[in-house]
Amino acid sequence: MNGNPTKRSPIMPDDITQVFGDNQRRIRRQRQVIGDENRRFEILTELITEISPQGNVETIESRNASLISGESVWDISQVAGRCQYSDCGVWLTSRTFRYCHTCGLVMCIKCSRWDEKGQIWLCKKCRNRLRLRRFFRGTGRLLLSPFRKRENYG
């Protein structure tokens, strides 16, 4: 300012073309990436700001969706994790997310097994273990049933 009243230092210039220059278009790209060295999942978001022919400043947001098991994902927060079953590693959403009720392993729909009797999701190992346990328990009951005392209700 230095005592000169004609000089101003505006925060925003009066002419918006001074901000945008000759190009009159600004693009901001944001990439969201999760993963490790083997598998990556990324979503690209673009914000395009431009001046319309009428002189209005317009901002357009463009998001690229990614597909996970047939479900479109727009934001990284929609990703629930990855399948922990050996040699699978599929990305999971809240709809495709399963976990074993016995060992707590996070897995996809393909790697999980539904147990009709217990009405729970199990991994392949725990399901086989449970089926063997039920088989041997039933076989033991069958073999020991003649020696059990039965009460007559009648």
C-alpha positions as a printed Julia matrix, in Angstrom:
154×3 Matrix{Float64}:
   0.0      0.0     0.0
   2.83     2.45    0.85
   0.6      5.51    0.84
  -0.55     5.01   -2.76
  -4.4      4.97   -2.72
  -4.78     3.84   -6.38
  -2.95     0.52   -5.92
  -5.04    -2.28   -4.42
  -4.08    -5.83   -3.6
  -7.29    -7.8    -4.22
  -7.66   -11.34   -3.0
  -9.66   -12.28   -6.09
  -9.26   -10.38   -9.36
 -12.28    -8.7   -10.92
 -11.84   -10.59  -14.19
 -12.12   -14.36  -13.72
 -10.1    -15.0   -16.9
  -7.01   -13.84  -14.99
  -7.39   -16.85  -12.72
  -7.9    -19.4   -15.48
  -5.72   -17.78  -18.16
  -6.19   -18.63  -21.82
  -6.95   -22.31  -21.19
 -10.07   -21.59  -19.07
 -10.09   -25.16  -17.83
  -8.57   -26.79  -14.76
  -8.57   -30.53  -14.06
  -7.81   -32.02  -10.67
  -7.31   -35.78  -10.53
  -7.48   -37.76   -7.34
  -6.52   -41.42   -7.22
  -7.5    -43.64   -4.3
  -5.41   -46.79   -4.1
  -5.43   -49.66   -1.63
  -3.54   -52.91   -1.85
  -0.12   -54.41   -1.59
   2.67   -55.33   -4.0
   0.66   -58.16   -5.6
  -2.85   -56.75   -6.02
  -4.04   -53.18   -6.29
  -7.47   -51.58   -6.31
  -7.82   -47.99   -7.41
 -10.58   -45.47   -8.1
  -9.95   -42.32  -10.14
 -11.91   -39.12   -9.46
 -11.66   -36.0   -11.65
 -12.87   -32.48  -10.88
 -13.1    -30.36  -14.03
 -13.56   -26.62  -13.48
 -14.21   -24.45  -16.52
 -15.84   -21.21  -17.6
 -19.04   -21.61  -19.58
 -19.76   -19.39  -22.62
 -22.07   -17.32  -20.39
 -19.17   -16.57  -18.04
 -20.22   -18.91  -15.19
 -17.69   -21.05  -13.35
 -18.82   -24.69  -13.54
 -17.34   -27.66  -11.74
 -18.06   -31.17  -12.98
 -17.16   -34.2   -10.89
 -16.37   -37.37  -12.81
 -15.93   -40.65  -10.98
 -14.84   -43.89  -12.56
 -16.57   -46.87  -11.0
 -14.86   -50.2   -10.58
 -16.57   -53.56  -10.52
 -16.08   -55.97   -7.64
 -17.94   -59.25   -8.09
 -20.52   -57.56  -10.31
 -21.12   -54.64   -7.92
 -20.03   -51.13   -8.89
 -17.87   -49.35   -6.33
 -17.6    -45.55   -6.42
 -15.67   -44.92   -3.23
 -12.84   -46.68   -1.41
 -14.98   -46.83    1.76
 -17.3    -49.33    0.01
 -14.48   -51.9    -0.08
 -14.77   -54.19    2.95
 -11.49   -56.09    2.51
  -9.94   -59.02    0.7
 -10.56   -62.75    0.82
  -7.98   -64.32    3.14
  -8.44   -67.83    1.84
  -5.3    -69.28    0.29
  -4.69   -68.25   -3.35
  -7.91   -66.2    -3.68
  -7.42   -62.55   -2.63
 -10.64   -61.23   -4.24
 -11.71   -57.72   -3.18
 -14.9    -57.76   -1.09
 -17.79   -55.35   -0.59
 -20.34   -55.39    2.22
 -22.61   -57.59    0.07
 -19.93   -60.17   -0.81
 -18.23   -60.17    2.61
 -18.38   -63.43    4.62
 -16.45   -64.67    7.63
 -16.06   -68.09    9.16
 -17.95   -68.33   12.47
 -15.44   -70.86   13.78
 -12.01   -69.45   12.92
 -12.92   -65.87   11.91
 -11.35   -66.05    8.44
 -12.59   -63.31    6.06
 -13.6    -64.79    2.7
 -15.61   -64.31   -0.47
 -18.81   -66.09   -1.46
 -16.92   -68.63   -3.59
 -14.65   -69.71   -0.73
 -17.36   -69.83    1.96
 -19.76   -72.68    2.72
 -23.23   -72.39    4.26
 -24.0    -74.87    7.01
 -27.71   -75.72    6.91
 -27.8    -77.34   10.34
 -26.04   -74.56   12.21
 -27.26   -71.72    9.92
 -23.77   -70.17    9.78
 -21.03   -69.44    7.21
 -17.89   -71.57    7.44
 -14.62   -71.86    5.53
 -13.88   -75.11    3.69
 -11.56   -76.47    6.41
 -13.93   -75.74    9.28
 -16.9    -77.15    7.34
 -15.04   -80.42    6.67
 -13.97   -80.58   10.33
 -17.55   -80.01   11.48
 -18.92   -82.66    9.11
 -16.36   -85.2    10.39
 -17.17   -84.33   14.0
 -20.9    -84.78   13.34
 -20.25   -88.08   11.54
 -18.16   -89.53   14.36
 -20.55   -88.23   17.0
 -23.48   -89.91   15.2
 -21.5    -93.12   14.72
 -20.57   -93.13   18.43
 -24.19   -92.64   19.45
 -25.27   -95.44   17.16
 -22.67   -97.86   18.54
 -23.34   -96.95   22.17
 -27.13   -96.83   21.91
 -27.69  -100.52   22.86
 -25.82   -99.96   26.13
 -27.7    -96.86   27.19
 -30.48   -97.17   29.7
 -33.87   -96.35   28.22
 -36.79   -95.36   30.31
 -40.23   -96.58   29.48
 -42.79   -93.84   29.28
 -46.05   -95.52   29.22
